Amino acid sequence: MSDDNALEQIQRHREQIDAIDKELVALLNKRVGHSLVIRGLKPDAGMGLYDARREEEIFDKVAALNDGPLFNDYLREIYATILKVSKETPSV
C-alpha cells in the first residue's frame, strides 16, 4: 500500500469518525434530556433520585447489545460515566 493510499484511507476513516461523533453528541444530549425529565418526575412517583438496580439493568442491557470490538468492561465504564454526568447535569 502506498503512503498516499494509506493517507487517503486514514482521512476517510477520520471523516466517518467525525460523522459518528456528531451523531453521538446529539444522542447523548437527547439521552440526558430524558434523564432530566425522569429526575423531575421521580418525587411525584415516590421514587428516590438514585436507583442502583436500574443502573445495573442499564449495564446488563448494553452488554447484551454489545457485539464488540469493545469489551463489556469498557462499555460499562463508558456508561458509568454517562450516568454520572447525567446525575450531575443541572435541570433546565
PDB file of N, CA, C and O in Angstrom:
ATOM      1  N   MET A   1       0.855  -1.174   0.000  1.00  0.00           N
ATOM      2  CA  MET A   1       0.000   0.000   0.000  1.00  0.00           C
ATOM      3  C   MET A   1       0.899   1.235   0.000  1.00  0.00           C
ATOM      4  O   MET A   1       1.854   1.322   0.772  1.00  0.00           O
ATOM      5  N   SER A   2       0.586   2.167  -0.859  1.00  0.00           N
ATOM      6  CA  SER A   2       1.398   3.381  -0.932  1.00  0.00           C
ATOM      7  C   SER A   2       1.067   4.325   0.221  1.00  0.00           C
ATOM      8  O   SER A   2       0.009   4.234   0.842  1.00  0.00           O
ATOM      9  N   ASP A   3       1.995   5.225   0.485  1.00  0.00           N
ATOM     10  CA  ASP A   3       1.774   6.219   1.534  1.00  0.00           C
ATOM     11  C   ASP A   3       0.537   7.050   1.243  1.00  0.00           C
ATOM     12  O   ASP A   3      -0.251   7.339   2.144  1.00  0.00           O
ATOM     13  N   ASP A   4       0.361   7.443  -0.041  1.00  0.00           N
ATOM     14  CA  ASP A   4      -0.801   8.257  -0.420  1.00  0.00           C
ATOM     15  C   ASP A   4      -2.101   7.504  -0.196  1.00  0.00           C
ATOM     16  O   ASP A   4      -3.081   8.068   0.293  1.00  0.00           O
ATOM     17  N   ASN A   5      -2.105   6.234  -0.554  1.00  0.00           N
ATOM     18  CA  ASN A   5      -3.308   5.423  -0.378  1.00  0.00           C
ATOM     19  C   ASN A   5      -3.646   5.278   1.108  1.00  0.00           C
ATOM     20  O   ASN A   5      -4.808   5.394   1.497  1.00  0.00           O
ATOM     21  N   ALA A   6      -2.646   5.029   1.923  1.00  0.00           N
ATOM     22  CA  ALA A   6      -2.861   4.901   3.363  1.00  0.00           C
ATOM     23  C   ALA A   6      -3.374   6.211   3.947  1.00  0.00           C
ATOM     24  O   ALA A   6      -4.276   6.210   4.784  1.00  0.00           O
ATOM     25  N   LEU A   7      -2.806   7.316   3.510  1.00  0.00           N
ATOM     26  CA  LEU A   7      -3.256   8.625   3.995  1.00  0.00           C
ATOM     27  C   LEU A   7      -4.697   8.907   3.591  1.00  0.00           C
ATOM     28  O   LEU A   7      -5.462   9.470   4.374  1.00  0.00           O
ATOM     29  N   GLU A   8      -5.070   8.520   2.380  1.00  0.00           N
ATOM     30  CA  GLU A   8      -6.450   8.700   1.914  1.00  0.00           C
ATOM     31  C   GLU A   8      -7.416   7.852   2.753  1.00  0.00           C
ATOM     32  O   GLU A   8      -8.499   8.310   3.118  1.00  0.00           O
ATOM     33  N   GLN A   9      -7.017   6.634   3.046  1.00  0.00           N
ATOM     34  CA  GLN A   9      -7.869   5.767   3.862  1.00  0.00           C
ATOM     35  C   GLN A   9      -8.012   6.313   5.281  1.00  0.00           C
ATOM     36  O   GLN A   9      -9.098   6.288   5.860  1.00  0.00           O
ATOM     37  N   ILE A  10      -6.912   6.802   5.827  1.00  0.00           N
ATOM     38  CA  ILE A  10      -6.970   7.408   7.165  1.00  0.00           C
ATOM     39  C   ILE A  10      -7.944   8.580   7.148  1.00  0.00           C
ATOM     40  O   ILE A  10      -8.774   8.713   8.047  1.00  0.00           O
ATOM     41  N   GLN A  11      -7.847   9.423   6.135  1.00  0.00           N
ATOM     42  CA  GLN A  11      -8.735  10.591   6.041  1.00  0.00           C
ATOM     43  C   GLN A  11     -10.196  10.153   5.935  1.00  0.00           C
ATOM     44  O   GLN A  11     -11.061  10.748   6.579  1.00  0.00           O
ATOM     45  N   ARG A  12     -10.482   9.136   5.143  1.00  0.00           N
ATOM     46  CA  ARG A  12     -11.870   8.642   5.017  1.00  0.00           C
ATOM     47  C   ARG A  12     -12.385   8.120   6.358  1.00  0.00           C
ATOM     48  O   ARG A  12     -13.526   8.388   6.735  1.00  0.00           O
ATOM     49  N   HIS A  13     -11.555   7.388   7.066  1.00  0.00           N
ATOM     50  CA  HIS A  13     -11.967   6.871   8.371  1.00  0.00           C
ATOM     51  C   HIS A  13     -12.173   8.010   9.370  1.00  0.00           C
ATOM     52  O   HIS A  13     -13.104   7.974  10.175  1.00  0.00           O
ATOM     53  N   ARG A  14     -11.314   9.005   9.316  1.00  0.00           N
ATOM     54  CA  ARG A  14     -11.475  10.150  10.221  1.00  0.00           C
ATOM     55  C   ARG A  14     -12.765  10.909   9.924  1.00  0.00           C
ATOM     56  O   ARG A  14     -13.434  11.385  10.841  1.00  0.00           O
ATOM     57  N   GLU A  15     -13.112  11.020   8.652  1.00  0.00           N
ATOM     58  CA  GLU A  15     -14.373  11.676   8.286  1.00  0.00           C
ATOM     59  C   GLU A  15     -15.561  10.885   8.831  1.00  0.00           C
ATOM     60  O   GLU A  15     -16.536  11.471   9.300  1.00  0.00           O
ATOM     61  N   GLN A  16     -15.480   9.565   8.770  1.00  0.00           N
ATOM     62  CA  GLN A  16     -16.542   8.726   9.321  1.00  0.00           C
ATOM     63  C   GLN A  16     -16.625   8.890  10.835  1.00  0.00           C
ATOM     64  O   GLN A  16     -17.719   8.967  11.393  1.00  0.00           O
ATOM     65  N   ILE A  17     -15.473   8.944  11.501  1.00  0.00           N
ATOM     66  CA  ILE A  17     -15.447   9.149  12.950  1.00  0.00           C
ATOM     67  C   ILE A  17     -16.067  10.500  13.294  1.00  0.00           C
ATOM     68  O   ILE A  17     -16.833  10.605  14.251  1.00  0.00           O
ATOM     69  N   ASP A  18     -15.742  11.536  12.518  1.00  0.00           N
ATOM     70  CA  ASP A  18     -16.325  12.855  12.769  1.00  0.00           C
ATOM     71  C   ASP A  18     -17.845  12.817  12.646  1.00  0.00           C
ATOM     72  O   ASP A  18     -18.551  13.426  13.450  1.00  0.00           O
ATOM     73  N   ALA A  19     -18.348  12.106  11.642  1.00  0.00           N
ATOM     74  CA  ALA A  19     -19.806  11.989  11.460  1.00  0.00           C
ATOM     75  C   ALA A  19     -20.435  11.221  12.623  1.00  0.00           C
ATOM     76  O   ALA A  19     -21.505  11.589  13.106  1.00  0.00           O
ATOM     77  N   ILE A  20     -19.777  10.166  13.065  1.00  0.00           N
ATOM     78  CA  ILE A  20     -20.282   9.382  14.205  1.00  0.00           C
ATOM     79  C   ILE A  20     -20.266  10.229  15.466  1.00  0.00           C
ATOM     80  O   ILE A  20     -21.212  10.187  16.253  1.00  0.00           O
ATOM     81  N   ASP A  21     -19.192  11.004  15.670  1.00  0.00           N
ATOM     82  CA  ASP A  21     -19.119  11.882  16.842  1.00  0.00           C
ATOM     83  C   ASP A  21     -20.279  12.872  16.848  1.00  0.00           C
ATOM     84  O   ASP A  21     -20.861  13.144  17.898  1.00  0.00           O
ATOM     85  N   LYS A  22     -20.612  13.406  15.687  1.00  0.00           N
ATOM     86  CA  LYS A  22     -21.744  14.337  15.590  1.00  0.00           C
ATOM     87  C   LYS A  22     -23.032  13.655  16.047  1.00  0.00           C
ATOM     88  O   LYS A  22     -23.816  14.237  16.797  1.00  0.00           O
ATOM     89  N   GLU A  23     -23.244  12.429  15.596  1.00  0.00           N
ATOM     90  CA  GLU A  23     -24.429  11.666  15.999  1.00  0.00           C
ATOM     91  C   GLU A  23     -24.401  11.351  17.495  1.00  0.00           C
ATOM     92  O   GLU A  23     -25.416  11.468  18.183  1.00  0.00           O
ATOM     93  N   LEU A  24     -23.228  10.950  17.990  1.00  0.00           N
ATOM     94  CA  LEU A  24     -23.102  10.612  19.413  1.00  0.00           C
ATOM     95  C   LEU A  24     -23.427  11.797  20.304  1.00  0.00           C
ATOM     96  O   LEU A  24     -24.123  11.646  21.308  1.00  0.00           O
ATOM     97  N   VAL A  25     -22.936  12.962  19.954  1.00  0.00           N
ATOM     98  CA  VAL A  25     -23.202  14.158  20.760  1.00  0.00           C
ATOM     99  C   VAL A  25     -24.705  14.431  20.797  1.00  0.00           C
ATOM    100  O   VAL A  25     -25.260  14.720  21.857  1.00  0.00           O
ATOM    101  N   ALA A  26     -25.356  14.339  19.647  1.00  0.00           N
ATOM    102  CA  ALA A  26     -26.805  14.565  19.597  1.00  0.00           C
ATOM    103  C   ALA A  26     -27.540  13.516  20.430  1.00  0.00           C
ATOM    104  O   ALA A  26     -28.462  13.855  21.171  1.00  0.00           O
ATOM    105  N   LEU A  27     -27.151  12.268  20.318  1.00  0.00           N
ATOM    106  CA  LEU A  27     -27.810  11.198  21.067  1.00  0.00           C
ATOM    107  C   LEU A  27     -27.552  11.306  22.567  1.00  0.00           C
ATOM    108  O   LEU A  27     -28.455  11.055  23.365  1.00  0.00           O
ATOM    109  N   LEU A  28     -26.348  11.670  22.958  1.00  0.00           N
ATOM    110  CA  LEU A  28     -26.046  11.832  24.381  1.00  0.00           C
ATOM    111  C   LEU A  28     -26.889  12.962  24.977  1.00  0.00           C
ATOM    112  O   LEU A  28     -27.424  12.826  26.077  1.00  0.00           O
ATOM    113  N   ASN A  29     -27.005  14.071  24.254  1.00  0.00           N
ATOM    114  CA  ASN A  29     -27.835  15.168  24.744  1.00  0.00           C
ATOM    115  C   ASN A  29     -29.307  14.768  24.820  1.00  0.00           C
ATOM    116  O   ASN A  29     -30.012  15.160  25.750  1.00  0.00           O
ATOM    117  N   LYS A  30     -29.764  13.996  23.854  1.00  0.00           N
ATOM    118  CA  LYS A  30     -31.145  13.501  23.870  1.00  0.00           C
ATOM    119  C   LYS A  30     -31.359  12.581  25.073  1.00  0.00           C
ATOM    120  O   LYS A  30     -32.383  12.663  25.751  1.00  0.00           O
ATOM    121  N   ARG A  31     -30.392  11.710  25.332  1.00  0.00           N
ATOM    122  CA  ARG A  31     -30.477  10.785  26.466  1.00  0.00           C
ATOM    123  C   ARG A  31     -30.529  11.545  27.786  1.00  0.00           C
ATOM    124  O   ARG A  31     -31.359  11.245  28.645  1.00  0.00           O
ATOM    125  N   VAL A  32     -29.645  12.527  27.950  1.00  0.00           N
ATOM    126  CA  VAL A  32     -29.630  13.317  29.174  1.00  0.00           C
ATOM    127  C   VAL A  32     -30.938  14.092  29.326  1.00  0.00           C
ATOM    128  O   VAL A  32     -31.437  14.246  30.441  1.00  0.00           O
ATOM    129  N   GLY A  33     -31.485  14.570  28.239  1.00  0.00           N
ATOM    130  CA  GLY A  33     -32.777  15.257  28.296  1.00  0.00           C
ATOM    131  C   GLY A  33     -33.863  14.370  28.890  1.00  0.00           C
ATOM    132  O   GLY A  33     -34.646  14.818  29.727  1.00  0.00           O
ATOM    133  N   HIS A  34     -33.910  13.120  28.460  1.00  0.00           N
ATOM    134  CA  HIS A  34     -34.887  12.176  29.024  1.00  0.00           C
ATOM    135  C   HIS A  34     -34.594  11.910  30.498  1.00  0.00           C
ATOM    136  O   HIS A  34     -35.514  11.799  31.309  1.00  0.00           O
ATOM    137  N   SER A  35     -33.317  11.808  30.839  1.00  0.00           N
ATOM    138  CA  SER A  35     -32.941  11.593  32.244  1.00  0.00           C
ATOM    139  C   SER A  35     -33.408  12.751  33.123  1.00  0.00           C
ATOM    140  O   SER A  35     -33.877  12.542  34.241  1.00  0.00           O
ATOM    141  N   LEU A  36     -33.275  13.969  32.607  1.00  0.00           N
ATOM    142  CA  LEU A  36     -33.706  15.135  33.370  1.00  0.00           C
ATOM    143  C   LEU A  36     -35.222  15.127  33.591  1.00  0.00           C
ATOM    144  O   LEU A  36     -35.701  15.493  34.665  1.00  0.00           O
ATOM    145  N   VAL A  37     -35.962  14.712  32.574  1.00  0.00           N
ATOM    146  CA  VAL A  37     -37.422  14.611  32.728  1.00  0.00           C
ATOM    147  C   VAL A  37     -37.758  13.562  33.785  1.00  0.00           C
ATOM    148  O   VAL A  37     -38.599  13.798  34.652  1.00  0.00           O
ATOM    149  N   ILE A  38     -37.110  12.421  33.715  1.00  0.00           N
ATOM    150  CA  ILE A  38     -37.346  11.358  34.701  1.00  0.00           C
ATOM    151  C   ILE A  38     -37.002  11.856  36.098  1.00  0.00           C
ATOM    152  O   ILE A  38     -37.750  11.616  37.046  1.00  0.00           O
ATOM    153  N   ARG A  39     -35.870  12.551  36.229  1.00  0.00           N
ATOM    154  CA  ARG A  39     -35.474  13.090  37.528  1.00  0.00           C
ATOM    155  C   ARG A  39     -36.582  13.986  38.095  1.00  0.00           C
ATOM    156  O   ARG A  39     -36.876  13.926  39.289  1.00  0.00           O
ATOM    157  N   GLY A  40     -37.186  14.801  37.258  1.00  0.00           N
ATOM    158  CA  GLY A  40     -38.257  15.682  37.707  1.00  0.00           C
ATOM    159  C   GLY A  40     -39.524  14.943  38.101  1.00  0.00           C
ATOM    160  O   GLY A  40     -40.287  15.424  38.939  1.00  0.00           O
ATOM    161  N   LEU A  41     -39.753  13.779  37.506  1.00  0.00           N
ATOM    162  CA  LEU A  41     -40.963  13.000  37.785  1.00  0.00           C
ATOM    163  C   LEU A  41     -40.828  12.084  38.998  1.00  0.00           C
ATOM    164  O   LEU A  41     -41.831  11.722  39.613  1.00  0.00           O
ATOM    165  N   LYS A  42     -39.622  11.712  39.341  1.00  0.00           N
ATOM    166  CA  LYS A  42     -39.406  10.736  40.415  1.00  0.00           C
ATOM    167  C   LYS A  42     -40.027  11.135  41.757  1.00  0.00           C
ATOM    168  O   LYS A  42     -40.646  10.284  42.395  1.00  0.00           O
ATOM    169  N   PRO A  43     -39.895  12.375  42.214  1.00  0.00           N
ATOM    170  CA  PRO A  43     -40.509  12.708  43.506  1.00  0.00           C
ATOM    171  C   PRO A  43     -42.031  12.484  43.514  1.00  0.00           C
ATOM    172  O   PRO A  43     -42.579  11.992  44.500  1.00  0.00           O
ATOM    173  N   ASP A  44     -42.703  12.844  42.426  1.00  0.00           N
ATOM    174  CA  ASP A  44     -44.154  12.641  42.344  1.00  0.00           C
ATOM    175  C   ASP A  44     -44.517  11.162  42.293  1.00  0.00           C
ATOM    176  O   ASP A  44     -45.625  10.775  42.665  1.00  0.00           O
ATOM    177  N   ALA A  45     -43.586  10.342  41.834  1.00  0.00           N
ATOM    178  CA  ALA A  45     -43.816   8.899  41.764  1.00  0.00           C
ATOM    179  C   ALA A  45     -43.372   8.204  43.047  1.00  0.00           C
ATOM    180  O   ALA A  45     -43.443   6.980  43.154  1.00  0.00           O
ATOM    181  N   GLY A  46     -42.916   8.985  44.013  1.00  0.00           N
ATOM    182  CA  GLY A  46     -42.464   8.406  45.278  1.00  0.00           C
ATOM    183  C   GLY A  46     -41.159   7.641  45.169  1.00  0.00           C
ATOM    184  O   GLY A  46     -40.890   6.731  45.953  1.00  0.00           O
ATOM    185  N   MET A  47     -40.349   8.020  44.186  1.00  0.00           N
ATOM    186  CA  MET A  47     -39.081   7.329  43.963  1.00  0.00           C
ATOM    187  C   MET A  47     -37.925   8.218  44.393  1.00  0.00           C
ATOM    188  O   MET A  47     -37.997   9.443  44.297  1.00  0.00           O
ATOM    189  N   GLY A  48     -36.856   7.585  44.870  1.00  0.00           N
ATOM    190  CA  GLY A  48     -35.628   8.313  45.161  1.00  0.00           C
ATOM    191  C   GLY A  48     -34.913   8.651  43.867  1.00  0.00           C
ATOM    192  O   GLY A  48     -35.189   8.070  42.817  1.00  0.00           O
ATOM    193  N   LEU A  49     -34.001   9.587  43.957  1.00  0.00           N
ATOM    194  CA  LEU A  49     -33.301  10.010  42.746  1.00  0.00           C
ATOM    195  C   LEU A  49     -32.307   8.964  42.243  1.00  0.00           C
ATOM    196  O   LEU A  49     -32.079   8.864  41.037  1.00  0.00           O
ATOM    197  N   TYR A  50     -31.712   8.185  43.148  1.00  0.00           N
ATOM    198  CA  TYR A  50     -30.719   7.185  42.746  1.00  0.00           C
ATOM    199  C   TYR A  50     -31.315   5.797  42.845  1.00  0.00           C
ATOM    200  O   TYR A  50     -31.944   5.449  43.845  1.00  0.00           O
ATOM    201  N   ASP A  51     -31.113   5.002  41.798  1.00  0.00           N
ATOM    202  CA  ASP A  51     -31.641   3.638  41.761  1.00  0.00           C
ATOM    203  C   ASP A  51     -30.531   2.707  41.263  1.00  0.00           C
ATOM    204  O   ASP A  51     -30.329   2.555  40.058  1.00  0.00           O
ATOM    205  N   ALA A  52     -29.819   2.090  42.201  1.00  0.00           N
ATOM    206  CA  ALA A  52     -28.697   1.206  41.845  1.00  0.00           C
ATOM    207  C   ALA A  52     -29.164   0.034  40.983  1.00  0.00           C
ATOM    208  O   ALA A  52     -28.452  -0.400  40.077  1.00  0.00           O
ATOM    209  N   ARG A  53     -30.358  -0.472  41.268  1.00  0.00           N
ATOM    210  CA  ARG A  53     -30.886  -1.599  40.484  1.00  0.00           C
ATOM    211  C   ARG A  53     -31.078  -1.199  39.018  1.00  0.00           C
ATOM    212  O   ARG A  53     -30.771  -1.972  38.110  1.00  0.00           O
ATOM    213  N   ARG A  54     -31.586   0.009  38.801  1.00  0.00           N
ATOM    214  CA  ARG A  54     -31.782   0.494  37.435  1.00  0.00           C
ATOM    215  C   ARG A  54     -30.434   0.641  36.717  1.00  0.00           C
ATOM    216  O   ARG A  54     -30.319   0.311  35.536  1.00  0.00           O
ATOM    217  N   GLU A  55     -29.438   1.126  37.419  1.00  0.00           N
ATOM    218  CA  GLU A  55     -28.124   1.255  36.787  1.00  0.00           C
ATOM    219  C   GLU A  55     -27.589  -0.108  36.358  1.00  0.00           C
ATOM    220  O   GLU A  55     -27.030  -0.238  35.269  1.00  0.00           O
ATOM    221  N   GLU A  56     -27.754  -1.116  37.199  1.00  0.00           N
ATOM    222  CA  GLU A  56     -27.308  -2.463  36.829  1.00  0.00           C
ATOM    223  C   GLU A  56     -28.090  -2.987  35.631  1.00  0.00           C
ATOM    224  O   GLU A  56     -27.530  -3.665  34.769  1.00  0.00           O
ATOM    225  N   GLU A  57     -29.384  -2.676  35.574  1.00  0.00           N
ATOM    226  CA  GLU A  57     -30.193  -3.067  34.409  1.00  0.00           C
ATOM    227  C   GLU A  57     -29.629  -2.438  33.139  1.00  0.00           C
ATOM    228  O   GLU A  57     -29.531  -3.095  32.103  1.00  0.00           O
ATOM    229  N   ILE A  58     -29.260  -1.166  33.225  1.00  0.00           N
ATOM    230  CA  ILE A  58     -28.688  -0.475  32.062  1.00  0.00           C
ATOM    231  C   ILE A  58     -27.386  -1.146  31.641  1.00  0.00           C
ATOM    232  O   ILE A  58     -27.173  -1.405  30.456  1.00  0.00           O
ATOM    233  N   PHE A  59     -26.517  -1.428  32.604  1.00  0.00           N
ATOM    234  CA  PHE A  59     -25.244  -2.087  32.286  1.00  0.00           C
ATOM    235  C   PHE A  59     -25.482  -3.449  31.628  1.00  0.00           C
ATOM    236  O   PHE A  59     -24.807  -3.807  30.663  1.00  0.00           O
ATOM    237  N   ASP A  60     -26.450  -4.204  32.160  1.00  0.00           N
ATOM    238  CA  ASP A  60     -26.762  -5.521  31.590  1.00  0.00           C
ATOM    239  C   ASP A  60     -27.311  -5.401  30.168  1.00  0.00           C
ATOM    240  O   ASP A  60     -26.956  -6.184  29.288  1.00  0.00           O
ATOM    241  N   LYS A  61     -28.181  -4.410  29.955  1.00  0.00           N
ATOM    242  CA  LYS A  61     -28.777  -4.229  28.620  1.00  0.00           C
ATOM    243  C   LYS A  61     -27.730  -3.853  27.581  1.00  0.00           C
ATOM    244  O   LYS A  61     -27.716  -4.409  26.483  1.00  0.00           O
ATOM    245  N   VAL A  62     -26.848  -2.907  27.924  1.00  0.00           N
ATOM    246  CA  VAL A  62     -25.848  -2.508  26.936  1.00  0.00           C
ATOM    247  C   VAL A  62     -24.853  -3.643  26.681  1.00  0.00           C
ATOM    248  O   VAL A  62     -24.363  -3.798  25.562  1.00  0.00           O
ATOM    249  N   ALA A  63     -24.558  -4.424  27.697  1.00  0.00           N
ATOM    250  CA  ALA A  63     -23.672  -5.583  27.493  1.00  0.00           C
ATOM    251  C   ALA A  63     -24.325  -6.584  26.541  1.00  0.00           C
ATOM    252  O   ALA A  63     -23.648  -7.174  25.699  1.00  0.00           O
ATOM    253  N   ALA A  64     -25.631  -6.774  26.672  1.00  0.00           N
ATOM    254  CA  ALA A  64     -26.346  -7.706  25.800  1.00  0.00           C
ATOM    255  C   ALA A  64     -26.382  -7.196  24.354  1.00  0.00           C
ATOM    256  O   ALA A  64     -26.446  -7.991  23.416  1.00  0.00           O
ATOM    257  N   LEU A  65     -26.340  -5.886  24.180  1.00  0.00           N
ATOM    258  CA  LEU A  65     -26.349  -5.300  22.833  1.00  0.00           C
ATOM    259  C   LEU A  65     -24.971  -5.291  22.186  1.00  0.00           C
ATOM    260  O   LEU A  65     -24.848  -5.089  20.978  1.00  0.00           O
ATOM    261  N   ASN A  66     -23.944  -5.509  22.984  1.00  0.00           N
ATOM    262  CA  ASN A  66     -22.573  -5.353  22.524  1.00  0.00           C
ATOM    263  C   ASN A  66     -22.105  -6.528  21.675  1.00  0.00           C
ATOM    264  O   ASN A  66     -22.077  -7.673  22.126  1.00  0.00           O
ATOM    265  N   ASP A  67     -21.736  -6.213  20.424  1.00  0.00           N
ATOM    266  CA  ASP A  67     -21.148  -7.206  19.532  1.00  0.00           C
ATOM    267  C   ASP A  67     -19.651  -6.970  19.329  1.00  0.00           C
ATOM    268  O   ASP A  67     -19.026  -7.605  18.479  1.00  0.00           O
ATOM    269  N   GLY A  68     -19.072  -6.042  20.126  1.00  0.00           N
ATOM    270  CA  GLY A  68     -17.651  -5.757  20.022  1.00  0.00           C
ATOM    271  C   GLY A  68     -17.348  -4.813  18.878  1.00  0.00           C
ATOM    272  O   GLY A  68     -18.236  -4.499  18.085  1.00  0.00           O
ATOM    273  N   PRO A  69     -16.153  -4.369  18.781  1.00  0.00           N
ATOM    274  CA  PRO A  69     -14.943  -4.859  19.417  1.00  0.00           C
ATOM    275  C   PRO A  69     -14.726  -4.360  20.850  1.00  0.00           C
ATOM    276  O   PRO A  69     -13.770  -4.785  21.499  1.00  0.00           O
ATOM    277  N   LEU A  70     -15.576  -3.480  21.355  1.00  0.00           N
ATOM    278  CA  LEU A  70     -15.419  -3.038  22.751  1.00  0.00           C
ATOM    279  C   LEU A  70     -15.678  -4.200  23.698  1.00  0.00           C
ATOM    280  O   LEU A  70     -16.625  -4.964  23.509  1.00  0.00           O
ATOM    281  N   PHE A  71     -14.847  -4.330  24.702  1.00  0.00           N
ATOM    282  CA  PHE A  71     -15.115  -5.294  25.762  1.00  0.00           C
ATOM    283  C   PHE A  71     -16.228  -4.748  26.648  1.00  0.00           C
ATOM    284  O   PHE A  71     -16.359  -3.533  26.800  1.00  0.00           O
ATOM    285  N   ASN A  72     -17.023  -5.626  27.228  1.00  0.00           N
ATOM    286  CA  ASN A  72     -18.130  -5.204  28.085  1.00  0.00           C
ATOM    287  C   ASN A  72     -17.656  -4.344  29.253  1.00  0.00           C
ATOM    288  O   ASN A  72     -18.353  -3.411  29.651  1.00  0.00           O
ATOM    289  N   ASP A  73     -16.484  -4.643  29.806  1.00  0.00           N
ATOM    290  CA  ASP A  73     -15.967  -3.826  30.905  1.00  0.00           C
ATOM    291  C   ASP A  73     -15.729  -2.380  30.471  1.00  0.00           C
ATOM    292  O   ASP A  73     -15.977  -1.449  31.237  1.00  0.00           O
ATOM    293  N   TYR A  74     -15.250  -2.196  29.242  1.00  0.00           N
ATOM    294  CA  TYR A  74     -15.028  -0.841  28.736  1.00  0.00           C
ATOM    295  C   TYR A  74     -16.358  -0.137  28.499  1.00  0.00           C
ATOM    296  O   TYR A  74     -16.516   1.045  28.804  1.00  0.00           O
ATOM    297  N   LEU A  75     -17.310  -0.884  27.950  1.00  0.00           N
ATOM    298  CA  LEU A  75     -18.632  -0.314  27.705  1.00  0.00           C
ATOM    299  C   LEU A  75     -19.293   0.084  29.019  1.00  0.00           C
ATOM    300  O   LEU A  75     -19.949   1.122  29.104  1.00  0.00           O
ATOM    301  N   ARG A  76     -19.116  -0.745  30.037  1.00  0.00           N
ATOM    302  CA  ARG A  76     -19.658  -0.421  31.357  1.00  0.00           C
ATOM    303  C   ARG A  76     -19.022   0.864  31.896  1.00  0.00           C
ATOM    304  O   ARG A  76     -19.710   1.703  32.478  1.00  0.00           O
ATOM    305  N   GLU A  77     -17.720   1.013  31.701  1.00  0.00           N
ATOM    306  CA  GLU A  77     -17.027   2.220  32.151  1.00  0.00           C
ATOM    307  C   GLU A  77     -17.563   3.461  31.435  1.00  0.00           C
ATOM    308  O   GLU A  77     -17.766   4.504  32.056  1.00  0.00           O
ATOM    309  N   ILE A  78     -17.787   3.341  30.139  1.00  0.00           N
ATOM    310  CA  ILE A  78     -18.346   4.457  29.369  1.00  0.00           C
ATOM    311  C   ILE A  78     -19.734   4.810  29.901  1.00  0.00           C
ATOM    312  O   ILE A  78     -20.039   5.983  30.116  1.00  0.00           O
ATOM    313  N   TYR A  79     -20.570   3.802  30.111  1.00  0.00           N
ATOM    314  CA  TYR A  79     -21.929   4.060  30.591  1.00  0.00           C
ATOM    315  C   TYR A  79     -21.944   4.561  32.030  1.00  0.00           C
ATOM    316  O   TYR A  79     -22.806   5.362  32.393  1.00  0.00           O
ATOM    317  N   ALA A  80     -21.022   4.110  32.840  1.00  0.00           N
ATOM    318  CA  ALA A  80     -20.934   4.630  34.209  1.00  0.00           C
ATOM    319  C   ALA A  80     -20.652   6.128  34.168  1.00  0.00           C
ATOM    320  O   ALA A  80     -21.196   6.891  34.966  1.00  0.00           O
ATOM    321  N   THR A  81     -19.806   6.541  33.240  1.00  0.00           N
ATOM    322  CA  THR A  81     -19.510   7.961  33.095  1.00  0.00           C
ATOM    323  C   THR A  81     -20.727   8.716  32.573  1.00  0.00           C
ATOM    324  O   THR A  81     -21.021   9.813  33.048  1.00  0.00           O
ATOM    325  N   ILE A  82     -21.427   8.153  31.616  1.00  0.00           N
ATOM    326  CA  ILE A  82     -22.645   8.789  31.093  1.00  0.00           C
ATOM    327  C   ILE A  82     -23.657   8.970  32.224  1.00  0.00           C
ATOM    328  O   ILE A  82     -24.264  10.034  32.347  1.00  0.00           O
ATOM    329  N   LEU A  83     -23.841   7.947  33.043  1.00  0.00           N
ATOM    330  CA  LEU A  83     -24.806   8.033  34.145  1.00  0.00           C
ATOM    331  C   LEU A  83     -24.358   9.050  35.187  1.00  0.00           C
ATOM    332  O   LEU A  83     -25.180   9.800  35.714  1.00  0.00           O
ATOM    333  N   LYS A  84     -23.072   9.082  35.485  1.00  0.00           N
ATOM    334  CA  LYS A  84     -22.542  10.046  36.449  1.00  0.00           C
ATOM    335  C   LYS A  84     -22.794  11.470  35.964  1.00  0.00           C
ATOM    336  O   LYS A  84     -23.271  12.316  36.719  1.00  0.00           O
ATOM    337  N   VAL A  85     -22.472  11.724  34.712  1.00  0.00           N
ATOM    338  CA  VAL A  85     -22.662  13.062  34.141  1.00  0.00           C
ATOM    339  C   VAL A  85     -24.154  13.410  34.086  1.00  0.00           C
ATOM    340  O   VAL A  85     -24.533  14.557  34.322  1.00  0.00           O
ATOM    341  N   SER A  86     -24.986  12.434  33.779  1.00  0.00           N
ATOM    342  CA  SER A  86     -26.433  12.683  33.755  1.00  0.00           C
ATOM    343  C   SER A  86     -26.935  13.111  35.120  1.00  0.00           C
ATOM    344  O   SER A  86     -27.773  14.007  35.226  1.00  0.00           O
ATOM    345  N   LYS A  87     -26.422  12.469  36.170  1.00  0.00           N
ATOM    346  CA  LYS A  87     -26.829  12.810  37.535  1.00  0.00           C
ATOM    347  C   LYS A  87     -26.340  14.203  37.926  1.00  0.00           C
ATOM    348  O   LYS A  87     -26.999  14.901  38.696  1.00  0.00           O
ATOM    349  N   GLU A  88     -25.204  14.602  37.404  1.00  0.00           N
ATOM    350  CA  GLU A  88     -24.608  15.884  37.766  1.00  0.00           C
ATOM    351  C   GLU A  88     -25.100  17.045  36.917  1.00  0.00           C
ATOM    352  O   GLU A  88     -24.852  18.205  37.247  1.00  0.00           O
ATOM    353  N   THR A  89     -25.793  16.743  35.829  1.00  0.00           N
ATOM    354  CA  THR A  89     -26.281  17.802  34.937  1.00  0.00           C
ATOM    355  C   THR A  89     -27.427  18.535  35.606  1.00  0.00           C
ATOM    356  O   THR A  89     -28.405  17.909  36.014  1.00  0.00           O
ATOM    357  N   PRO A  90     -27.321  19.866  35.727  1.00  0.00           N
ATOM    358  CA  PRO A  90     -28.406  20.598  36.372  1.00  0.00           C
ATOM    359  C   PRO A  90     -29.666  20.588  35.511  1.00  0.00           C
ATOM    360  O   PRO A  90     -29.601  20.588  34.281  1.00  0.00           O
ATOM    361  N   SER A  91     -30.796  20.580  36.180  1.00  0.00           N
ATOM    362  CA  SER A  91     -32.081  20.650  35.477  1.00  0.00           C
ATOM    363  C   SER A  91     -32.206  22.007  34.798  1.00  0.00           C
ATOM    364  O   SER A  91     -31.724  23.026  35.293  1.00  0.00           O
ATOM    365  N   VAL A  92     -32.856  21.984  33.669  1.00  0.00           N
ATOM    366  CA  VAL A  92     -33.034  23.209  32.900  1.00  0.00           C
ATOM    367  C   VAL A  92     -34.200  24.004  33.420  1.00  0.00           C
ATOM    368  O   VAL A  92     -34.503  25.074  32.892  1.00  0.00           O
TER     369      VAL A  92
END
